[in-house]
């Protein structure tokens, strides 16, 4: 018997432009930091449904990381993927502003 030369197909992977890599800079567990984390998680679940990764960076623990993204205020959200990089400052409570600011496309 001949072996099939067909390769196994892998499930469709999320393309880079469809995946959002977000970094949220905070400073400890202040009310604004806690609100920003909660608001971001809700927005991502509502708009991106699993096509995202959130990295929370506490600048009290790792202040050196602020320089790389030029963070001047906290909390600050940085969209690293898809390009271009975008930033939003604040606790992310204005959902529509966050959606527009990050160029998120609502799921239909």
WONOR-V156734 format. One record per run of one state. SS is the DSSP state (H for helix, E for strand, C for the rest). FROM is the first residue (numbers start at 0). LEN is the number of residues. If there is no record, write none. Layout:
ss=SS from=FROM len=LEN
ss=SS from=FROM len=LEN
This chain:
ss=C from=0 len=15
ss=H from=15 len=3
ss=C from=18 len=1
ss=E from=19 len=7
ss=C from=26 len=4
ss=H from=30 len=17
ss=C from=47 len=4
ss=E from=51 len=7
ss=C from=58 len=6
ss=H from=64 len=4
ss=C from=68 len=7
ss=E from=75 len=6
ss=C from=81 len=4
ss=E from=85 len=4
ss=C from=89 len=5
ss=H from=94 len=7
ss=C from=101 len=7
